[in-house]
Amino acid sequence: MSDPRRTPEVRLTQFVNYASTAPSRRKSFLADSGGYVFYKDFYLRFRRAVMSDRRTTRDGAAVHAAAQNATPRYARRYGELATKWSTEIDRWGECTGLDVEQVTYPVGGLDVLVSVPFAEVYPDGGVELVFVRFTKDPRDGDVVDMMLRLVQRAYAGSLPEAVVTFLDLEHEVIRSTAGRDLSGHDFWIETDAAGLAYVLGDDGEAGSDAA
């Protein structure tokens, strides 16, 4: 049994995966989610290239280099995504990059680690916190909105006016908090955070995964 004085801790992606799993499957989900294993992450190099690109040249060169230098196992998929990325970066053409620190957001007796892949500042001063999904299987819209709301809450103290955006690169679909009231997802967040905190406090912390 874990130390009852220690608050259970998970990464954002792990919480979202748990919250979007049917209650009847959550026990097996937790048993199988042994933590993030970097060498099993098919998109690791591509994800790193995207983050590097937004923090350096911001022209897509690092992303295309990742595709061109990929081994045969990754080359075709990375190439497809690099092509899509070239069309998406135009939306941030007039922006500048912003470094945003990871935050630990306490909710329902659980600490959720929230790390933003990259952030953009528009000419009018508006800030956008951006998350990108690379896999072929899409996220359910309600699940994405729940995640957006959780991130919005996590940064309410430091970046209260920031827009949180989720880009599904494969399907070229964007969802964001802009102009939307997502507080209806608060009950879902708090209920599942409390449930996960109870399980982890009883059985030990679950392993981290990529955010």
C-alpha positions in Angstrom: 0.0 0.0 0.0 1.3 3.5 -0.9 2.0 6.2 1.7 -1.4 7.7 2.5 0.2 11.1 3.1 1.4 11.2 -0.5 -1.0 12.6 -3.1 -1.2 10.2 -6.1 0.3 11.7 -9.3 -0.5 11.1 -13.0 0.3 12.8 -16.2 -2.4 14.6 -18.2 -2.6 11.9 -20.9 -2.9 9.1 -18.4 -5.8 10.9 -16.7 -7.6 11.5 -19.9 -7.1 7.9 -21.0 -8.5 6.7 -17.6 -11.5 9.1 -17.7 -12.4 8.1 -21.3 -12.3 4.4 -20.5 -15.6 2.7 -19.7 -16.0 2.1 -15.9 -16.2 -1.7 -16.5 -12.8 -1.7 -18.1 -10.9 0.7 -15.8 -9.5 -2.0 -13.6 -7.9 -3.8 -16.5 -6.8 -0.5 -18.0 -4.9 0.4 -14.8 -3.3 -3.0 -14.7 -2.2 -2.7 -18.3 -1.0 0.9 -18.1 2.4 0.2 -16.7 3.7 3.7 -17.5 5.2 5.4 -20.5 7.9 3.5 -22.3 9.8 5.7 -24.7 11.0 3.0 -27.0 7.5 1.9 -27.6 6.4 5.4 -28.6 6.1 5.3 -32.4 5.7 9.1 -32.7 8.5 10.1 -30.2 10.9 11.4 -32.8 8.2 13.2 -34.7 6.8 14.8 -31.5 10.3 16.0 -30.5 10.8 17.4 -34.0 7.5 19.4 -33.7 8.5 20.8 -30.4 12.0 21.6 -31.6 10.6 23.3 -34.7 8.3 25.6 -32.7 11.1 26.6 -30.4 13.8 27.2 -33.1 13.3 27.9 -36.8 9.5 27.6 -36.8 9.5 26.8 -40.5 8.8 23.1 -40.4 12.4 22.2 -41.3 13.0 20.0 -38.2 9.7 18.1 -38.9 10.6 17.3 -42.5 14.1 16.3 -41.4 12.6 13.8 -39.0 10.6 12.3 -41.9 13.6 12.3 -44.3 15.9 10.7 -41.8 13.5 8.2 -40.4 14.1 4.5 -40.8 11.8 2.5 -43.1 9.5 1.6 -40.2 8.7 5.2 -39.6 9.4 7.0 -42.9 6.0 6.7 -44.7 4.0 7.7 -41.7 6.3 10.5 -40.7 6.2 11.8 -44.3 2.4 11.9 -44.3 2.4 13.9 -41.1 5.1 16.2 -42.2 3.1 17.1 -45.2 0.1 17.9 -43.1 2.2 19.9 -40.7 3.4 22.2 -43.5 -0.2 23.3 -44.0 -1.0 23.7 -40.3 1.9 26.0 -39.3 0.6 28.8 -41.4 -1.9 29.6 -38.7 1.0 30.6 -36.4 2.8 32.6 -39.1 2.6 35.9 -37.2 3.1 34.4 -33.8 6.1 34.1 -31.5 6.9 31.2 -29.3 6.4 31.1 -25.6 7.9 28.8 -23.0 5.3 27.5 -20.6 6.3 25.7 -17.5 4.8 22.4 -16.5 2.2 22.7 -13.7 0.9 20.3 -11.1 -2.8 20.7 -10.9 -4.5 19.3 -7.8 -8.0 18.0 -8.3 -10.1 15.5 -6.4 -7.2 14.3 -4.3 -5.1 13.7 -7.4 -2.1 15.7 -8.8 -2.3 15.9 -12.5 1.0 16.9 -14.3 0.2 19.2 -17.2 2.9 19.9 -19.7 2.1 22.0 -22.8 4.0 20.9 -26.0 4.3 24.4 -27.3 2.6 27.8 -26.9 2.1 30.7 -29.3 1.7 34.4 -28.7 -0.4 36.4 -31.3 0.4 40.0 -32.3 -2.5 41.2 -30.2 -0.9 39.5 -27.1 -3.3 36.5 -27.1 -1.8 33.2 -25.9 -2.6 29.8 -27.3 -1.5 26.6 -25.6 -1.3 23.8 -28.2 -1.6 20.0 -28.0 -1.2 17.9 -31.1 -2.4 14.3 -31.7 -0.5 12.3 -34.3 -2.2 8.9 -34.3 -4.7 7.7 -36.9 -7.5 7.0 -34.4 -9.4 10.2 -33.5 -10.2 11.3 -29.9 -13.9 11.6 -29.1 -14.9 15.2 -29.2 -16.3 15.2 -25.6 -13.0 13.7 -24.4 -11.0 16.4 -26.1 -13.2 19.1 -24.6 -12.8 17.6 -21.1 -9.0 17.7 -21.6 -9.1 21.3 -22.9 -11.1 22.2 -19.8 -8.7 20.5 -17.4 -5.8 22.4 -19.0 -7.7 25.6 -18.9 -8.2 25.1 -15.2 -4.6 24.1 -14.6 -3.3 27.4 -16.1 -6.1 29.7 -14.8 -3.7 31.2 -12.3 -0.7 31.9 -14.6 -2.4 32.3 -18.0 -6.1 33.0 -17.3 -6.9 34.3 -20.8 -5.0 31.7 -22.7 -6.9 29.7 -25.4 -6.2 25.9 -25.2 -6.1 24.2 -28.6 -6.1 20.5 -29.6 -4.9 19.8 -33.2 -5.7 16.3 -34.6 -3.1 16.4 -37.2 -4.1 13.2 -39.0 -7.7 14.5 -39.6 -6.7 18.2 -39.7 -9.3 19.0 -37.1 -8.9 21.7 -34.4 -10.9 22.0 -31.2 -10.3 24.8 -28.7 -11.6 26.7 -25.7 -12.0 29.9 -27.7 -15.5 31.4 -27.2 -16.7 28.3 -25.4 -17.8 27.6 -21.9 -16.6 24.1 -21.1 -17.4 24.2 -17.4 -20.0 21.6 -17.9 -17.1 19.1 -17.9 -16.0 20.0 -14.4 -18.1 17.3 -12.7 -16.6 14.7 -15.0 -13.1 15.9 -14.2 -13.6 16.0 -10.5 -15.5 12.8 -10.2 -13.0 10.7 -12.1 -10.0 12.4 -10.5 -11.4 11.5 -7.1 -12.0 7.9 -8.3 -8.5 7.5 -9.7 -7.0 9.1 -6.6 -8.8 6.5 -4.5 -7.7 3.6 -6.6 -4.0 4.8 -6.7 -4.0 5.6 -3.0 -5.1 2.1 -2.3 -3.0 0.3 -4.9 0.0 2.6 -5.4 0.8 5.1 -8.1 0.3 4.3 -11.7 3.2 4.8 -14.0 3.6 8.0 -16.0 3.0 8.3 -19.8 3.6 10.9 -22.4 1.6 14.0 -22.1 
